[in-house]
Amino acid sequence: MARRKVNKHQVDKKLIIESFADMAKNKNIDKDILQGVMEDTLAMIVRKKYGAESQFDIILNMDKGDIEIYLTRTIVETVEDPMLEISLVEVLKYSEEGEYELGNEFIEEITLDNIADSFGRRLVSLASQNLNQRIREIEKDNIFNEYYSKIGEIIVGEVHMVRRNDVIVMYNKTEMSLHRDEQIPNEPFKYKKGQVIRAIIKDVRRNGAGGQPEVLLSRASDEFLARLFEIEIPEIYDGIIQIRSIARDPGERSKVAVSSLDDRVDPVGACVGMKGIRIHSIVRELNNENIDLIEFSDDHEEFIKKALSPAKVKDIQISFETRTATVTVPDDQVSLAIGRNGQNVRLASKLTGFSLTLVKEGGEDIELNEFINELGEDLLSKLAAISITTAREFLETDPLELLKLEGMSKETIIELRQIILIEFDEQENPYLVDKIKNMEV
């Protein structure tokens, strides 16, 4: 291989390699990845000087601190493209006669000094910009990959900044965002810079081209409550006790259904702990949120009864096809079953997976024709045609079946249910209202 004679290198290649190795360590970037970035940067610089079509090889030895760049050109008699070709006369200056012929490849070592002499400060600026951009991209990818694999894990971070709609939390030098709707109500006023808080990693998102990944935290999610149970209750962490379902109004009240794989272990008692010490630590973490622990049952009626506690239930009629249940409650238990603002029945519905409708024991029924002003004669006739002639029958009919009637809409069903329930002095189930609103015909 013939090489041009060059002056003593002025650029300290070993110093460059060492500085990049330090950068890899400080930025937590894999050494091999950084080597690839260096090679790409050097390749970009060579192309800037010798053209996009130039043929070259870069040998980078991070361990020895050495950089070698070799340019390959074809030997020709008359040079038309100096970036790709070199004359035989020029080659003879660096080799003996007869060593090369026309058409052979001539490999020439390019020194960093040679490139720097051509580019000067522009070279430094160009290399610096390219390296910084690539390193930022690698750092963003590292953050995304690291925390995407940790979705569902609890972190303990420090409040860095309190803003109007979110709180910035620092964890391992990474900024994370706790949005207002993922905070426990009334907590934003307590957050202060430097305060230590626990939250679950809910999601990680890339924010557009070149944007810093956004790590989203939550303290209001069901998953956060589940992870707290795992931390505080060894039997759940070990898999002896399982969390079967969770229904939660963050900061106010939660219902948690648990079951045990060991008949000797009481799931509710184990979660409460001696003198309530286990459950109290979770309650304090959740801003004194009330937690109802319920033993899960495969018997749906039994599970619904437990889910509606502390109210006592008289009778339950379940429709598995529509996942609805009509629950008969004694008069003195109605307010308990409904709960404040319908909270108890709403959480019980979510916990069990059934839309629950509460009915007073011995509750009266009303003929639908009493609501002719609200329904209209045409809709009343259509309801009668499918054997719906009383108010109770209307309430217990699957809303999806009602929507099939001409002239019936989601809004009409919700409005009529509210009118009828007022007559019965009963309260609507918000969970069922949401279900009706989200129905697809």
SESEKOL-423449 format. One record per residue (C-alpha): x, y, z. Coordinates in pm, whole numbers, plus 50000, padded with zeros to 5 digits. Example, Ala and Ser with C-alpha at 12.3 -4.5 7.8 and 13.67 -1.06 7.14 Angstrom:
# SESEKOL-423449
512304955050780;513674989450714;
This chain:
# SESEKOL-423449
500005000050000;501475033449896;501055063950114;501805100450067;504545114450283;502985137650538;504235161050805;504255150651171;500685149351299;499675180451485;496245166751590;496495144951903;494395114851801;494745097552137;493455128552316;490395128952089;489665092252162;490085097152538;487755127152539;485115106752358;485545077752602;484985102052892;481915115552715;480515080152679;480975074753051;479495108253160;476545106352923;475885069453001;476285060552633;477535026452524;481175028452406;480445009052086;477555032152000;479745062752053;482415047451829;479805044451556;478885081051604;482565090951571;482955070351254;479845086351103;481125121051193;484535114651039;482845100150728;480755131650694;483875153450715;485755132550456;482825135050215;482755172750267;486375174850152;486615146949892;483055145149760;479995123949827;481145096749584;484625093149732;485765058449841;487395056250183;487785034850496;487915046450856;489665025451121;488935036551476;490585019251771;489055032152094;491335010652310;494635021552151;493515057352087;494195056251712;492355070151408;493255060251052;491555072150733;492355057350392;491205072250060;490985048749760;491285062449402;491685046149062;494975051048872;494335066648528;496385083448258;494295115248247;492435126048559;488855137448502;487585134748859;490355141449117;488115128849396;487915094049242;490985092749023;494745098549043;497275099548758;499985073448719;502575101548716;501385112949060;501435077349193;505065072449086;506045099749332;505125076349618;506045042249469;508585024649255;508125021748882;506264990248785;504574986649124;501295001348993;499585000748655;496715019148495;493395007148638;494884997248977;493565011749304;495795035449495;495225037549872;496365069250042;496305076850414;494585109550505;495675126050825;493475146951051;495945175450993;495315173450620;491575176750669;491915203650936;494175224550711;491425225050449;488515232550680;490035251750971;487435263751220;484605251750998;485765216151052;485645219651430;482225236051419;480795210551176;482115180851374;480915195551702;477385202051574;477065167251426;478425150151737;476235169951976;473135162951768;473845125651750;474645123452120;471385141452207;469495116451992;471225087352165;470465102152508;466785105952415;466625070252287;468275058052606;465755076752822;462815063752617;464005027552618;464975027752985;461675041153116;459415024352860;460604991353006;459705004653354;456075013553282;454055001453580;456895005853829;456845030054123;459595056054145;460555078454437;461385112754300;461855148454411;459575177354321;461575200254094;458925224953984;455225230754058;453315244353761;449665252053702;448775220053519;451515196153626;454365189253866;457885182553736;459555154253927;463285146653906;464375110453916;467925099453829;468525133453662;465485127853437;462505151553437;459125134353469;455665149553451;452805144253695;449795159853520;446955174653721;444485147253621;446975121053745;447335137654085;445255128754388;442705157054437;443745184154684;447395173454667;448675200454423;448495226354699;450815205154915;453585199954663;456735219854733;460125221054563;462385194454710;459505173254842;459925135654795;456935117954639;456075083554505;454315077954173;453935051053910;455385054053560;452215053953353;453525060653002;456535072952801;455985093552485;458175107852213;457345144552158;457695150051784;460885151151579;463865155751809;461695162252113;462725150852458;460795119352561;458095126952817;457855103253112;454305104953250;453645097053615;450415089253800;449205088154158;445525086254065;445565054053863;444325020053981;447775005953898;449435029354152;447165015954426;447894980154317;451674985854329;451385001154679;449624969454792;452504948954650;455044970154840;453254970055174;451804934755174;454354906555130;451644880655056;450614900454746;454234904654634;454774867054678;451594858654485;449774842054777;447104869254769;445874883054437;444224916354359;441254906854141;439864941454064;440054977854174;437535006254160;438775040154268;437805076454322;441315090254388;441675107554723;438165098054834;437355061154824;438475028454670;437154992954663;439724965154625;438724928754567;441284903154684;441494865354694;443884840054846;445504809754684;446114795255030;443014785655231;444924792555551;445434829255461;442584854055505;443084878655215;441274907755379;442914902555718;446384899655566;445894932355376;444654950655685;447524937955902;447924938056278;445894967256415;445504979756058;449174989056023;449494977055662;446404993555520;446995025655720;450385031155553;448675029355212;445855052455324;448375078655442;450215076855110;446915083154927;445945114555117;443665095555360;441715078155085;439185053555232;439855017955113;437164990855128;438734956155118;436394929754974;436974892454943;436484882154582;433924855154504;433214835354188;429554836554292;428454868454115;425504875154347;427704871154653;430374893554502;427864921054420;426494919454776;429984923754920;430814951454671;427794971854786;428814970055152;428264985355401;424694983855262;422694951655306;421084937154994;417774918254982;417774903154633;419774904054308;418574895953957;421474892253709;421484893553330;424774878753208;424004887452846;423864924652917;426154924053223;423484941953426;421974934553767;418874947353942;419504949154315;416634950754563;417564970254876;415574975655199;414245010955240;416615019055526;419635007355323;419025027355003;421155057455099;424015034955209;423835014754886;423835045854672;426495064354871;427395100954855;426765113554501;426205077554391;429795068254477;429135034654643;427005019954366;429295034654099;432415018754251;430574985854308;429564985553940;433134990853829;434514965254075;432124937453971;431854945753602;428034947153618;425824977653565;423874978753891;420374993053920;419064997354275;415384990754353;413634996454687;412204965554851;408554962454758;409004991454519;405965000854317;405695000453940;404065025753710;402375020853376;404355036953096;401295055052965;401645077353274;404665092053091;402895097952760;403795134852763;407485126452783;407405096152552;404815105752293;402155081952154;404335068951871;407265058452095;404835044652356;403305022052091;406715009751975;407675001152333;404414982452385;405114962752066;408204947652231;406324941052558;407584971052755;404524985652925;405754995653273;408405018853406;410324990353572;410374970853247;411795001253072;414545005353335;415494968453321;415624966052940;419064965952779;419635001752648;421084986852329;417704970852255;415945004052318;418275021752073;417024999051796;413615015851815;413015042851557;413035077151721;414985065452027;418385081052102;420965078252378;419955112252512;416265102152517;417015069952709;419075088552971;416425115753007;413535090953042;415425070253297;416045101453507;412335110953496;411235075753597;413815072253874;412695105554025;409165091154046;410555060754228;412685083054454;415755064254333;419125075754200;420645068053863;423795047353834;426445070453678;428355039853550;425305029553344;424895065053211;428475064653087;427875030752927;424845044052739;426755074752619;429555052952481;427305027452312;427735020451942;424585010551757;
